[in-house]
Amino acid sequence: MYNPASRQAEEFINHEEILASIQYAQENKNNRKLIEGLLEKAEDLKGLSHREALVLLECEEPDLADRMFQLAREIKRKFYGNRIVMFAPLYLSNYCVNGCIYCPYHLKNRHIARKKLTQEEIRREVIALQDMGHKRLALETGEDPVNNPIEYVLDSIRTIYEIHHKNGAIRRVNVNIAATTVENYQRLKEAGIGTYILFQETYHKENYEKLHPAGPKHDYAWHTEAMDRAMEGGIDDVGIGVLFGLNHYRYDFTGLLMHAEHLESVFGVGPHTISVPRIRNADDINASAFEDAVSDELFARIVAVIRIAVPYTGMIISTRESKATREKVLELGVSQISGGSRTSVGGYAEEEPEDENSAQFDVSDTRTLDQVVNWLLELGMIPSFCTACYREGRTGDRFMKLVKSGQIANCCQPNALMTLKEYLMDYASEDTRKKGEALIAREMKRIASDRIRERTKQNLKEIEHGTRDFRF
């Protein structure tokens, strides 16, 4: 039985409900009256149910699809403006005891270069990231209780937060590690993490178990219920996602939104972020071997409908995607992107030798962080290095209340401009600096509050004179 308030994975991600939703959507994909009604409902900015969203995803009427894309753009501008949050992944270790058939870290891969960073190597990686200009990291590690115990992750977080090099500092560490216990989530919370991120990969239980034939990750319920334990452990910002291409997109799209509904039903707040990666080639993994690949056109539609269905939730896209794809989905819903990323262990401090490969997947967008920032500025977007909400305690339901009321813009706009100014002063190329200064001058005029605008202006001057880390 489908029950979004249940704590049992197979009840809040209910197979029969997903199949019924898919059938309903396919039966109504040309139902103009229904689709027009859903678009009108979505204009109230309160989202749609998983079944309603799937109807939009299936819509075959070109004019209604155009309306859908336009609505996604409007919702994106309403809640996120033209701000794009920047981050980078940091891979600590690729030792792993799981058998995931889509990931080169799987236990049976005998030719990938296995690596685990020492705390001193982590220091070098973090300094390299700071010297790029990054302020926000996402920690990544394989699941291995011997090589990568929770104590190693906690030590690594402490090391990262302690490093201050020149004007650099990592101000927010998000964590993407395997499902664990409530106690361990409490320890992560005490260590000061930002968002806990865990991808479901696929919500189809039978296929999930086939894709994970060995290791702790084989346990579907343990993995799917991880966000409940994380929130029980005090982590109120969690990030979910699926790996599109592993299973049919309709099923996983529906499961993803059902998971968001479940968290909202049980904890009063949905996911802080949703990630939308697509499967990519890596070491011994051939992405073309998977039959459920998602085209660029369909991928854009998925992003747009997610934005309509969960208007308050941040959306993340990584360097798995090309420049062209990332540009297309930025306006449709994505609010966070990575830049200058390395998916190998120890790939920032020095280039990995050609005869070694410790990467989790091939990167499609290989530009430097400065090139990505420059590109965003050319698009009229504000590259934001802001971490203020997490550091000011604006997380979980407090954050969502501010977003839903529209008040968050009073913080986000000036914070984005001030952190961009820091980047321009400390790290940017001359061309990027010129473009950034011109954008800041334009965007300052859009700050509605005279008081906040004046205070931001003063802080920008202080940044020019060497002071750092202002925030609203």
ChimeraX attribute file (.defattr): number of C-alpha atoms within 10 A of each C-alpha:
attribute: neighborCount
match mode: 1-to-1
recipient: residues
	/A:1	12
	/A:2	14
	/A:3	17
	/A:4	21
	/A:5	15
	/A:6	15
	/A:7	16
	/A:8	16
	/A:9	21
	/A:10	20
	/A:11	17
	/A:12	24
	/A:13	27
	/A:14	20
	/A:15	18
	/A:16	13
	/A:17	20
	/A:18	24
	/A:19	14
	/A:20	12
	/A:21	21
	/A:22	20
	/A:23	14
	/A:24	15
	/A:25	22
	/A:26	17
	/A:27	12
	/A:28	19
	/A:29	18
	/A:30	17
	/A:31	15
	/A:32	14
	/A:33	9
	/A:34	15
	/A:35	22
	/A:36	15
	/A:37	11
	/A:38	18
	/A:39	19
	/A:40	12
	/A:41	13
	/A:42	22
	/A:43	15
	/A:44	9
	/A:45	18
	/A:46	14
	/A:47	20
	/A:48	23
	/A:49	15
	/A:50	24
	/A:51	20
	/A:52	21
	/A:53	27
	/A:54	29
	/A:55	25
	/A:56	29
	/A:57	23
	/A:58	18
	/A:59	20
	/A:60	16
	/A:61	14
	/A:62	9
	/A:63	9
	/A:64	17
	/A:65	17
	/A:66	11
	/A:67	13
	/A:68	25
	/A:69	21
	/A:70	15
	/A:71	22
	/A:72	26
	/A:73	20
	/A:74	19
	/A:75	25
	/A:76	25
	/A:77	15
	/A:78	16
	/A:79	23
	/A:80	24
	/A:81	18
	/A:82	20
	/A:83	24
	/A:84	23
	/A:85	20
	/A:86	24
	/A:87	28
	/A:88	22
	/A:89	23
	/A:90	27
	/A:91	28
	/A:92	25
	/A:93	25
	/A:94	28
	/A:95	22
	/A:96	22
	/A:97	20
	/A:98	21
	/A:99	22
	/A:100	22
	/A:101	19
	/A:102	24
	/A:103	22
	/A:104	25
	/A:105	30
	/A:106	23
	/A:107	18
	/A:108	14
	/A:109	15
	/A:110	11
	/A:111	12
	/A:112	18
	/A:113	16
	/A:114	17
	/A:115	17
	/A:116	18
	/A:117	18
	/A:118	14
	/A:119	17
	/A:120	11
	/A:121	14
	/A:122	24
	/A:123	19
	/A:124	18
	/A:125	23
	/A:126	28
	/A:127	23
	/A:128	18
	/A:129	26
	/A:130	21
	/A:131	16
	/A:132	20
	/A:133	26
	/A:134	25
	/A:135	23
	/A:136	24
	/A:137	23
	/A:138	21
	/A:139	22
	/A:140	22
	/A:141	22
	/A:142	22
	/A:143	24
	/A:144	19
	/A:145	13
	/A:146	11
	/A:147	16
	/A:148	19
	/A:149	11
	/A:150	19
	/A:151	13
	/A:152	17
	/A:153	20
	/A:154	18
	/A:155	12
	/A:156	21
	/A:157	22
	/A:158	15
	/A:159	15
	/A:160	22
	/A:161	16
	/A:162	12
	/A:163	17
	/A:164	14
	/A:165	13
	/A:166	10
	/A:167	17
	/A:168	23
	/A:169	22
	/A:170	21
	/A:171	21
	/A:172	24
	/A:173	25
	/A:174	24
	/A:175	24
	/A:176	20
	/A:177	19
	/A:178	17
	/A:179	22
	/A:180	17
	/A:181	14
	/A:182	19
	/A:183	14
	/A:184	17
	/A:185	24
	/A:186	17
	/A:187	18
	/A:188	24
	/A:189	19
	/A:190	13
	/A:191	17
	/A:192	19
	/A:193	22
	/A:194	25
	/A:195	24
	/A:196	27
	/A:197	27
	/A:198	22
	/A:199	21
	/A:200	21
	/A:201	24
	/A:202	27
	/A:203	26
	/A:204	21
	/A:205	19
	/A:206	10
	/A:207	12
	/A:208	20
	/A:209	16
	/A:210	13
	/A:211	20
	/A:212	20
	/A:213	15
	/A:214	17
	/A:215	16
	/A:216	18
	/A:217	22
	/A:218	19
	/A:219	15
	/A:220	20
	/A:221	14
	/A:222	17
	/A:223	18
	/A:224	24
	/A:225	19
	/A:226	20
	/A:227	27
	/A:228	18
	/A:229	20
	/A:230	25
	/A:231	20
	/A:232	16
	/A:233	19
	/A:234	17
	/A:235	25
	/A:236	24
	/A:237	25
	/A:238	24
	/A:239	25
	/A:240	23
	/A:241	25
	/A:242	24
	/A:243	19
	/A:244	22
	/A:245	22
	/A:246	25
	/A:247	22
	/A:248	15
	/A:249	20
	/A:250	19
	/A:251	18
	/A:252	23
	/A:253	24
	/A:254	23
	/A:255	25
	/A:256	24
	/A:257	25
	/A:258	23
	/A:259	25
	/A:260	24
	/A:261	24
	/A:262	25
	/A:263	21
	/A:264	16
	/A:265	15
	/A:266	14
	/A:267	16
	/A:268	12
	/A:269	21
	/A:270	26
	/A:271	28
	/A:272	23
	/A:273	24
	/A:274	27
	/A:275	21
	/A:276	21
	/A:277	20
	/A:278	20
	/A:279	25
	/A:280	22
	/A:281	18
	/A:282	19
	/A:283	17
	/A:284	16
	/A:285	17
	/A:286	13
	/A:287	17
	/A:288	12
	/A:289	11
	/A:290	13
	/A:291	11
	/A:292	15
	/A:293	20
	/A:294	18
	/A:295	11
	/A:296	14
	/A:297	10
	/A:298	13
	/A:299	19
	/A:300	19
	/A:301	21
	/A:302	24
	/A:303	27
	/A:304	27
	/A:305	26
	/A:306	27
	/A:307	28
	/A:308	30
	/A:309	23
	/A:310	26
	/A:311	24
	/A:312	26
	/A:313	24
	/A:314	21
	/A:315	24
	/A:316	24
	/A:317	21
	/A:318	22
	/A:319	23
	/A:320	22
	/A:321	20
	/A:322	13
	/A:323	15
	/A:324	10
	/A:325	17
	/A:326	18
	/A:327	15
	/A:328	16
	/A:329	20
	/A:330	25
	/A:331	22
	/A:332	27
	/A:333	30
	/A:334	29
	/A:335	24
	/A:336	21
	/A:337	19
	/A:338	24
	/A:339	23
	/A:340	22
	/A:341	22
	/A:342	23
	/A:343	21
	/A:344	24
	/A:345	25
	/A:346	25
	/A:347	18
	/A:348	22
	/A:349	15
	/A:350	10
	/A:351	10
	/A:352	16
	/A:353	8
	/A:354	6
	/A:355	6
	/A:356	12
	/A:357	19
	/A:358	24
	/A:359	24
	/A:360	25
	/A:361	21
	/A:362	18
	/A:363	20
	/A:364	14
	/A:365	20
	/A:366	18
	/A:367	16
	/A:368	13
	/A:369	22
	/A:370	21
	/A:371	16
	/A:372	21
	/A:373	28
	/A:374	22
	/A:375	18
	/A:376	21
	/A:377	20
	/A:378	14
	/A:379	11
	/A:380	16
	/A:381	20
	/A:382	25
	/A:383	25
	/A:384	27
	/A:385	26
	/A:386	29
	/A:387	22
	/A:388	20
	/A:389	18
	/A:390	18
	/A:391	14
	/A:392	10
	/A:393	10
	/A:394	16
	/A:395	19
	/A:396	22
	/A:397	17
	/A:398	13
	/A:399	20
	/A:400	20
	/A:401	16
	/A:402	17
	/A:403	18
	/A:404	14
	/A:405	10
	/A:406	13
	/A:407	13
	/A:408	18
	/A:409	18
	/A:410	16
	/A:411	16
	/A:412	21
	/A:413	25
	/A:414	28
	/A:415	23
	/A:416	22
	/A:417	27
	/A:418	27
	/A:419	26
	/A:420	26
	/A:421	25
	/A:422	23
	/A:423	26
	/A:424	22
	/A:425	18
	/A:426	18
	/A:427	20
	/A:428	22
	/A:429	14
	/A:430	11
	/A:431	10
	/A:432	22
	/A:433	22
	/A:434	13
	/A:435	18
	/A:436	27
	/A:437	17
	/A:438	12
	/A:439	18
	/A:440	19
	/A:441	12
	/A:442	12
	/A:443	17
	/A:444	17
	/A:445	11
	/A:446	11
	/A:447	17
	/A:448	11
	/A:449	11
	/A:450	10
	/A:451	10
	/A:452	17
	/A:453	18
	/A:454	13
	/A:455	13
	/A:456	22
	/A:457	17
	/A:458	11
	/A:459	20
	/A:460	22
	/A:461	13
	/A:462	13
	/A:463	18
	/A:464	14
	/A:465	10
	/A:466	11
	/A:467	13
	/A:468	17
	/A:469	16
	/A:470	17
	/A:471	19
	/A:472	15
